[in-house]
Amino acid sequence: MNKIQMNKNSKQVELSNRLNSASNVKDVFSLVKSMVMDTFAIKKDKLVIASGDLEASGNFVLGGFYSHNDNAIVLNKKILDSIKRKNPEIFNSYLFHVLLHEYLHSIGFIDEIETRKLAFLISNKHLGFSHDATKIALNPGAYLKSFIPYQQKEIYFDKLLEDNDEAEDDNDEEIEEDDDSITDYIG
C-alpha cells in the first residue's frame, strides 16, 4: 500500500469512527456538510431540519425530502424511530444517508438518479465501500430490505404505524441551523 492509499484509508477510518460514534443529528449533519464541502466546495447555510410522520404507501417508503419553499429537510420520524429501536447499529449510517441525499438536493442537485449516484460516490470516497452508509447509498431499497423483508413490508409498516401511534407524543420535532450550529433534537 502506498502513502496516498494509507492516508486515504486513515481518513476514511477517522470519518467512519466519527459517524459511528455521533450522538445526535448535529454531529451527523456536520459530517455531511464537511464531506459535501470537500467534494464540491459548496455549502448551504440556515437550513431547517425537521422530522415528521411520513406515511408509507405499499412498497414505497419516503426516508425524507427537501422542501425548497421552506428551506428544510424533513426526515421520516417513523423510519428513524423504527431503525433506532430495531437496528440501532445502522441508525447513524441511515441518518447520514438521508441527510446527505436531501442536502445534495438543497444545494441544487435536483435529478433523483444523479443525486443517488452522488450520495454513493461521496459515501464511498469518505467512508469506504464497506461502511453501512455506502452500502445504503449503493441501493437503499435493497439494503433496507435486508432489515424489512420485501414480502412483509406492508405488514411491517402497518405494525410500525401501530407501534409509533402508541409511543408518539404527537409533537413533530424541529431544529434550525444558524450558520454552523444546530440544536440537538434526537436523543
Solvent accessible surface area in square Angstrom, and as a share of the most:
residue,aa,sasa,rsa
1,M,157,0.70
2,N,89,0.45
3,K,159,0.67
4,I,137,0.70
5,Q,91,0.41
6,M,104,0.47
7,N,98,0.50
8,K,104,0.44
9,N,58,0.30
10,S,66,0.43
11,K,104,0.44
12,Q,24,0.11
13,V,87,0.50
14,E,81,0.36
15,L,8,0.04
16,S,15,0.10
17,N,85,0.43
18,R,110,0.40
19,L,0,0.00
20,N,91,0.47
21,S,86,0.56
22,A,13,0.10
23,S,87,0.56
24,N,25,0.13
25,V,0,0.00
26,K,73,0.31
27,D,56,0.29
28,V,1,0.00
29,F,1,0.00
30,S,49,0.31
31,L,2,0.01
32,V,0,0.00
33,K,24,0.10
34,S,54,0.35
35,M,2,0.01
36,V,0,0.00
37,M,81,0.36
38,D,90,0.47
39,T,49,0.28
40,F,59,0.25
41,A,81,0.63
42,I,67,0.34
43,K,89,0.38
44,K,48,0.20
45,D,60,0.31
46,K,113,0.48
47,L,0,0.00
48,V,25,0.14
49,I,0,0.00
50,A,14,0.11
51,S,5,0.03
52,G,7,0.06
53,D,50,0.26
54,L,30,0.15
55,E,107,0.48
56,A,28,0.21
57,S,77,0.50
58,G,39,0.37
59,N,76,0.39
60,F,125,0.52
61,V,44,0.25
62,L,59,0.30
63,G,19,0.18
64,G,5,0.05
65,F,74,0.31
66,Y,39,0.15
67,S,21,0.13
68,H,145,0.65
69,N,146,0.75
70,D,100,0.52
71,N,43,0.22
72,A,8,0.06
73,I,0,0.00
74,V,24,0.14
75,L,0,0.00
76,N,3,0.01
77,K,34,0.14
78,K,10,0.04
79,I,6,0.03
80,L,5,0.02
81,D,45,0.23
82,S,1,0.00
83,I,10,0.05
84,K,72,0.31
85,R,116,0.42
86,K,90,0.38
87,N,29,0.15
88,P,83,0.52
89,E,125,0.56
90,I,4,0.02
91,F,16,0.07
92,N,26,0.13
93,S,4,0.02
94,Y,7,0.02
95,L,1,0.01
96,F,0,0.00
97,H,13,0.06
98,V,8,0.05
99,L,0,0.00
100,L,0,0.00
101,H,17,0.07
102,E,12,0.05
103,Y,0,0.00
104,L,0,0.00
105,H,24,0.11
106,S,11,0.07
107,I,30,0.15
108,G,50,0.48
109,F,37,0.15
110,I,134,0.68
111,D,78,0.40
112,E,70,0.32
113,I,100,0.51
114,E,74,0.33
115,T,0,0.00
116,R,113,0.41
117,K,125,0.53
118,L,27,0.14
119,A,0,0.00
120,F,38,0.16
121,L,101,0.50
122,I,2,0.01
123,S,0,0.00
124,N,48,0.24
125,K,93,0.39
126,H,15,0.07
127,L,8,0.04
128,G,11,0.10
129,F,115,0.48
130,S,93,0.60
131,H,18,0.08
132,D,40,0.21
133,A,0,0.00
134,T,0,0.00
135,K,80,0.34
136,I,0,0.00
137,A,4,0.03
138,L,99,0.49
139,N,77,0.39
140,P,37,0.24
141,G,42,0.41
142,A,48,0.37
143,Y,38,0.15
144,L,26,0.13
145,K,87,0.37
146,S,84,0.54
147,F,61,0.26
148,I,13,0.07
149,P,53,0.33
150,Y,109,0.42
151,Q,145,0.65
152,Q,85,0.38
153,K,20,0.08
154,E,107,0.48
155,I,123,0.62
156,Y,35,0.13
157,F,8,0.03
158,D,88,0.46
159,K,104,0.44
160,L,1,0.01
161,L,44,0.22
162,E,98,0.44
163,D,29,0.15
164,N,9,0.04
165,D,91,0.47
166,E,143,0.64
167,A,84,0.65
168,E,53,0.24
169,D,96,0.50
170,D,117,0.61
171,N,96,0.49
172,D,100,0.52
173,E,60,0.27
174,E,117,0.53
175,I,6,0.03
176,E,109,0.49
177,E,1,0.00
178,D,88,0.45
179,D,72,0.37
180,D,94,0.49
181,S,60,0.39
182,I,16,0.08
183,T,95,0.55
184,D,76,0.39
185,Y,25,0.10
186,I,32,0.16
187,G,96,0.93
